[in-house]
């Protein structure tokens, strides 16, 4: 990293993660995978058979960070830390990711209605052969949701690209009775853990 302008690479297309890094003053360049992470075998987001949610989210974040670090050499880019993250929901031990369509989004929200679920976010940083990772687990309780408000929320388009079909930083905040854990982790990047990881890699934060 340059002493004048330290920077990292962010291996994520999530606008929420960009906003969160900007919030704490981290300067970054986007490192995008050709075709996206879902179509790359080395960063496939499909769960393995009987894979626990904690293991899944750590595996995916780690794979993205390591793949990104390898791309730096392939693309002859300056070596800097590569940060990646992944978020999923754990509902009774079942992995709940992004909804496939509006019908799926509505079904997920109905499943979350009136109960508590876990939001898991893993963050990983890779540079060369070095890899560090952290996992956050936050409990979120939804009040009971009415069918018509679920439909209105789905129609807003907000659930489309979000794990668990909701964004706590958006309209879905009105569904949340209480949380225990990291609010930024629920959004998509736990800032406390991320800042400590960055500091371990020499980023002045």
C-alpha beads as a LAMMPS data file, in Angstrom:
LAMMPS data file: protein, C-alpha beads

205 atoms
204 bonds

1 atom types
1 bond types

-500.0 500.0 xlo xhi
-500.0 500.0 ylo yhi
-500.0 500.0 zlo zhi

Masses

1 110.0

Atoms # bond

1 1 1 0.000 0.000 0.000
2 1 1 1.134 3.527 -0.721
3 1 1 2.224 5.495 2.351
4 1 1 0.519 8.541 0.854
5 1 1 -2.792 6.921 0.001
6 1 1 -3.352 3.459 1.476
7 1 1 -6.005 1.519 -0.417
8 1 1 -7.476 -1.960 -0.462
9 1 1 -9.461 -3.973 -2.992
10 1 1 -13.114 -4.758 -2.318
11 1 1 -14.212 -8.018 -3.918
12 1 1 -17.934 -7.324 -3.764
13 1 1 -20.654 -5.807 -5.906
14 1 1 -22.736 -4.846 -2.875
15 1 1 -23.496 -1.118 -2.685
16 1 1 -24.091 -1.520 1.067
17 1 1 -20.524 -2.710 1.638
18 1 1 -19.155 0.186 -0.392
19 1 1 -21.173 2.628 1.703
20 1 1 -20.039 1.033 4.970
21 1 1 -16.353 1.145 4.033
22 1 1 -16.750 4.759 2.976
23 1 1 -18.460 5.476 6.296
24 1 1 -15.288 4.542 8.224
25 1 1 -12.945 6.268 5.782
26 1 1 -11.493 3.220 4.021
27 1 1 -10.322 3.898 0.480
28 1 1 -10.797 1.024 -1.929
29 1 1 -10.914 -0.064 -5.550
30 1 1 -13.509 -2.561 -6.724
31 1 1 -12.193 -5.949 -7.789
32 1 1 -14.921 -7.584 -9.831
33 1 1 -14.912 -11.183 -10.993
34 1 1 -15.672 -11.767 -14.665
35 1 1 -19.142 -13.283 -14.922
36 1 1 -19.786 -12.670 -11.211
37 1 1 -19.052 -14.878 -8.215
38 1 1 -22.058 -17.133 -8.749
39 1 1 -20.802 -18.393 -12.113
40 1 1 -17.192 -18.930 -11.033
41 1 1 -16.537 -22.443 -9.742
42 1 1 -13.945 -21.237 -7.211
43 1 1 -16.431 -18.823 -5.602
44 1 1 -19.664 -20.752 -6.050
45 1 1 -22.309 -19.690 -3.530
46 1 1 -24.277 -22.936 -3.656
47 1 1 -24.369 -24.600 -0.205
48 1 1 -22.698 -27.972 0.150
49 1 1 -24.831 -30.926 1.274
50 1 1 -25.717 -30.603 4.990
51 1 1 -23.370 -27.604 5.326
52 1 1 -24.016 -25.618 8.540
53 1 1 -24.800 -21.912 7.946
54 1 1 -21.735 -20.737 9.921
55 1 1 -19.406 -22.915 7.848
56 1 1 -21.105 -21.861 4.638
57 1 1 -20.768 -18.113 5.096
58 1 1 -17.115 -18.388 6.188
59 1 1 -16.305 -20.647 3.241
60 1 1 -17.853 -18.307 0.684
61 1 1 -16.223 -15.143 2.063
62 1 1 -12.849 -16.889 2.261
63 1 1 -13.129 -18.229 -1.288
64 1 1 -13.897 -14.759 -2.649
65 1 1 -10.964 -13.161 -0.825
66 1 1 -8.511 -15.843 -1.924
67 1 1 -9.771 -15.771 -5.493
68 1 1 -9.426 -12.000 -5.527
69 1 1 -5.861 -12.171 -4.247
70 1 1 -5.026 -14.607 -7.031
71 1 1 -6.540 -12.296 -9.633
72 1 1 -4.141 -9.517 -8.664
73 1 1 -1.210 -11.556 -9.941
74 1 1 -3.092 -12.715 -13.021
75 1 1 -4.114 -9.156 -13.920
76 1 1 -0.740 -7.703 -12.852
77 1 1 -2.337 -5.329 -10.381
78 1 1 -0.539 -3.811 -7.379
79 1 1 -0.606 -6.119 -4.381
80 1 1 -2.929 -4.843 -1.655
81 1 1 -5.252 -6.528 0.832
82 1 1 -8.389 -7.968 -0.775
83 1 1 -11.523 -7.757 1.362
84 1 1 -14.551 -9.957 0.737
85 1 1 -17.669 -10.693 2.749
86 1 1 -20.780 -12.816 2.641
87 1 1 -24.096 -12.630 4.494
88 1 1 -26.744 -15.270 5.016
89 1 1 -29.614 -16.023 7.375
90 1 1 -29.864 -19.022 9.652
91 1 1 -33.440 -20.099 10.297
92 1 1 -33.604 -23.336 12.300
93 1 1 -30.233 -24.359 10.854
94 1 1 -31.392 -23.710 7.281
95 1 1 -29.413 -21.329 5.039
96 1 1 -31.580 -18.509 3.678
97 1 1 -29.873 -16.470 0.977
98 1 1 -31.176 -14.024 -1.611
99 1 1 -34.685 -14.668 -2.966
100 1 1 -35.038 -16.229 -6.405
101 1 1 -38.076 -14.092 -7.287
102 1 1 -40.963 -12.157 -5.736
103 1 1 -42.820 -15.316 -4.722
104 1 1 -39.734 -16.622 -2.946
105 1 1 -39.201 -13.244 -1.251
106 1 1 -42.758 -13.262 0.101
107 1 1 -42.363 -16.827 1.357
108 1 1 -39.106 -15.953 3.148
109 1 1 -40.648 -12.912 4.837
110 1 1 -43.639 -14.952 5.953
111 1 1 -41.211 -17.458 7.444
112 1 1 -39.439 -14.689 9.389
113 1 1 -42.692 -13.164 10.647
114 1 1 -43.150 -13.114 14.424
115 1 1 -39.899 -14.859 15.280
116 1 1 -36.152 -14.510 15.744
117 1 1 -33.537 -15.487 13.179
118 1 1 -29.748 -15.222 12.984
119 1 1 -27.924 -13.033 10.477
120 1 1 -24.420 -14.322 9.776
121 1 1 -21.816 -12.168 8.076
122 1 1 -18.280 -13.353 7.456
123 1 1 -15.520 -10.998 6.399
124 1 1 -12.190 -12.216 5.012
125 1 1 -9.018 -10.414 3.941
126 1 1 -6.331 -12.030 1.800
127 1 1 -2.949 -10.709 0.705
128 1 1 -0.480 -13.047 -0.932
129 1 1 -0.551 -16.286 1.078
130 1 1 -1.951 -14.609 4.168
131 1 1 -5.633 -14.962 5.083
132 1 1 -7.592 -13.678 8.075
133 1 1 -11.321 -13.987 8.661
134 1 1 -14.017 -13.116 11.182
135 1 1 -17.621 -14.223 11.646
136 1 1 -20.416 -12.209 13.265
137 1 1 -23.746 -13.592 14.379
138 1 1 -26.635 -11.258 15.181
139 1 1 -30.140 -12.104 16.356
140 1 1 -33.017 -10.234 14.711
141 1 1 -36.637 -10.496 15.838
142 1 1 -39.455 -9.567 13.463
143 1 1 -42.899 -8.579 14.663
144 1 1 -45.835 -10.422 13.090
145 1 1 -46.191 -9.284 9.486
146 1 1 -49.513 -8.931 7.702
147 1 1 -49.854 -10.487 4.214
148 1 1 -50.651 -7.129 2.613
149 1 1 -47.544 -5.419 4.034
150 1 1 -45.382 -8.301 2.872
151 1 1 -46.777 -7.846 -0.627
152 1 1 -46.217 -4.088 -0.540
153 1 1 -42.658 -4.564 0.631
154 1 1 -41.915 -7.138 -2.066
155 1 1 -43.442 -4.819 -4.682
156 1 1 -41.038 -2.061 -3.588
157 1 1 -38.176 -4.116 -5.055
158 1 1 -36.056 -3.777 -1.928
159 1 1 -35.829 -7.526 -1.154
160 1 1 -34.424 -8.539 -4.554
161 1 1 -30.662 -8.575 -3.906
162 1 1 -30.622 -9.076 -0.145
163 1 1 -30.019 -12.150 1.979
164 1 1 -33.234 -13.018 3.762
165 1 1 -35.234 -10.808 1.372
166 1 1 -34.936 -7.673 3.487
167 1 1 -32.687 -4.699 4.193
168 1 1 -32.653 -3.528 7.791
169 1 1 -31.275 -0.170 6.630
170 1 1 -34.330 0.361 4.420
171 1 1 -38.091 -0.043 4.682
172 1 1 -37.769 -3.357 6.514
173 1 1 -36.587 -1.477 9.612
174 1 1 -40.289 -1.175 10.491
175 1 1 -40.491 -4.981 10.791
176 1 1 -37.732 -5.282 13.408
177 1 1 -38.713 -5.461 17.091
178 1 1 -35.186 -5.966 18.409
179 1 1 -31.667 -6.934 17.477
180 1 1 -28.738 -8.347 19.414
181 1 1 -25.364 -8.040 17.732
182 1 1 -23.822 -5.941 14.986
183 1 1 -26.163 -3.617 13.078
184 1 1 -23.546 -3.077 10.345
185 1 1 -23.058 -6.845 10.199
186 1 1 -26.772 -7.253 9.526
187 1 1 -26.493 -4.660 6.743
188 1 1 -23.619 -6.630 5.213
189 1 1 -20.235 -5.702 6.725
190 1 1 -19.441 -5.756 10.474
191 1 1 -17.437 -2.559 10.868
192 1 1 -15.853 -3.351 14.237
193 1 1 -14.447 -6.684 13.055
194 1 1 -13.561 -5.274 9.626
195 1 1 -11.577 -2.378 11.095
196 1 1 -9.605 -4.735 13.347
197 1 1 -8.815 -6.995 10.394
198 1 1 -7.683 -4.046 8.286
199 1 1 -5.472 -2.835 11.110
200 1 1 -3.876 -6.300 11.308
201 1 1 -2.975 -5.950 7.620
202 1 1 -1.376 -2.572 8.203
203 1 1 -4.187 -0.336 7.017
204 1 1 -4.120 2.842 9.132
205 1 1 -7.600 2.987 10.610

Bonds

1 1 1 2
2 1 2 3
3 1 3 4
4 1 4 5
5 1 5 6
6 1 6 7
7 1 7 8
8 1 8 9
9 1 9 10
10 1 10 11
11 1 11 12
12 1 12 13
13 1 13 14
14 1 14 15
15 1 15 16
16 1 16 17
17 1 17 18
18 1 18 19
19 1 19 20
20 1 20 21
21 1 21 22
22 1 22 23
23 1 23 24
24 1 24 25
25 1 25 26
26 1 26 27
27 1 27 28
28 1 28 29
29 1 29 30
30 1 30 31
31 1 31 32
32 1 32 33
33 1 33 34
34 1 34 35
35 1 35 36
36 1 36 37
37 1 37 38
38 1 38 39
39 1 39 40
40 1 40 41
41 1 41 42
42 1 42 43
43 1 43 44
44 1 44 45
45 1 45 46
46 1 46 47
47 1 47 48
48 1 48 49
49 1 49 50
50 1 50 51
51 1 51 52
52 1 52 53
53 1 53 54
54 1 54 55
55 1 55 56
56 1 56 57
57 1 57 58
58 1 58 59
59 1 59 60
60 1 60 61
61 1 61 62
62 1 62 63
63 1 63 64
64 1 64 65
65 1 65 66
66 1 66 67
67 1 67 68
68 1 68 69
69 1 69 70
70 1 70 71
71 1 71 72
72 1 72 73
73 1 73 74
74 1 74 75
75 1 75 76
76 1 76 77
77 1 77 78
78 1 78 79
79 1 79 80
80 1 80 81
81 1 81 82
82 1 82 83
83 1 83 84
84 1 84 85
85 1 85 86
86 1 86 87
87 1 87 88
88 1 88 89
89 1 89 90
90 1 90 91
91 1 91 92
92 1 92 93
93 1 93 94
94 1 94 95
95 1 95 96
96 1 96 97
97 1 97 98
98 1 98 99
99 1 99 100
100 1 100 101
101 1 101 102
102 1 102 103
103 1 103 104
104 1 104 105
105 1 105 106
106 1 106 107
107 1 107 108
108 1 108 109
109 1 109 110
110 1 110 111
111 1 111 112
112 1 112 113
113 1 113 114
114 1 114 115
115 1 115 116
116 1 116 117
117 1 117 118
118 1 118 119
119 1 119 120
120 1 120 121
121 1 121 122
122 1 122 123
123 1 123 124
124 1 124 125
125 1 125 126
126 1 126 127
127 1 127 128
128 1 128 129
129 1 129 130
130 1 130 131
131 1 131 132
132 1 132 133
133 1 133 134
134 1 134 135
135 1 135 136
136 1 136 137
137 1 137 138
138 1 138 139
139 1 139 140
140 1 140 141
141 1 141 142
142 1 142 143
143 1 143 144
144 1 144 145
145 1 145 146
146 1 146 147
147 1 147 148
148 1 148 149
149 1 149 150
150 1 150 151
151 1 151 152
152 1 152 153
153 1 153 154
154 1 154 155
155 1 155 156
156 1 156 157
157 1 157 158
158 1 158 159
159 1 159 160
160 1 160 161
161 1 161 162
162 1 162 163
163 1 163 164
164 1 164 165
165 1 165 166
166 1 166 167
167 1 167 168
168 1 168 169
169 1 169 170
170 1 170 171
171 1 171 172
172 1 172 173
173 1 173 174
174 1 174 175
175 1 175 176
176 1 176 177
177 1 177 178
178 1 178 179
179 1 179 180
180 1 180 181
181 1 181 182
182 1 182 183
183 1 183 184
184 1 184 185
185 1 185 186
186 1 186 187
187 1 187 188
188 1 188 189
189 1 189 190
190 1 190 191
191 1 191 192
192 1 192 193
193 1 193 194
194 1 194 195
195 1 195 196
196 1 196 197
197 1 197 198
198 1 198 199
199 1 199 200
200 1 200 201
201 1 201 202
202 1 202 203
203 1 203 204
204 1 204 205
